[in-house]
Amino acid sequence: MTANKIKVLPQILTQSLFKLVLDENEIATSELKTNQGLRILSMNKNKMVDLNGFTRLFNLEEFSIQENEITTLEGLSNLPKLTKLMLNGNKLEKLDHLPVLECIEEIFLDGNQIASLAEISKLKILKTLTHISMGGNPITEEKGEEFKKEVLILLYDELPNLKKINGEAFT
């Protein structure tokens, strides 16, 4: 259902839906709650401004909501199996309302408006993170080559599984 000019994502009641790709539509709101079968959801290039309407997707493993107008992480809850979250190209300045995502391994925040290490320190609650990607944010531009080192100093003791920052592995 890509590029169909869909404006509202209604509740989809089927439990047999495993993967849903709704890229390049005009979706601004979602009622996609409590869909037990959904494992992969892609909503890139829509008009979403928040993450409300995605609660209780208990089996969701991958969520890609890139190039939208997201300004807050509020509403991103009850996703106990989420391992990969892609929020590239949104308008996030703060990582407030970031819930504990018990299985999250990868988070992609490239091309947002995150400007301080204090915001990055909020990722400490994601104990299973292995990969953080934040290229193209004001903080990464400001810190340049020092960004990776400062993130390591800030998060290494809190995130023992962390292996990559901005796609680069470290030892």
Secondary structure, 3 states (H helix, E strand, C coil): CCCCCCCEECCCCCCCCCEEECCCCCCCEECCCCCCCCCEEECCCCCCCCCCCCCCCCCCCEEECCCCCCCCCCCCCCCCCCCEEECCCCCCCCCCCCCCCCCCCEEECCCCCCCCHHHHHHHHHCCCCCEEECCCCHHHHHHCCHHHHHHHHHHCCCCCCCCEECCEECC
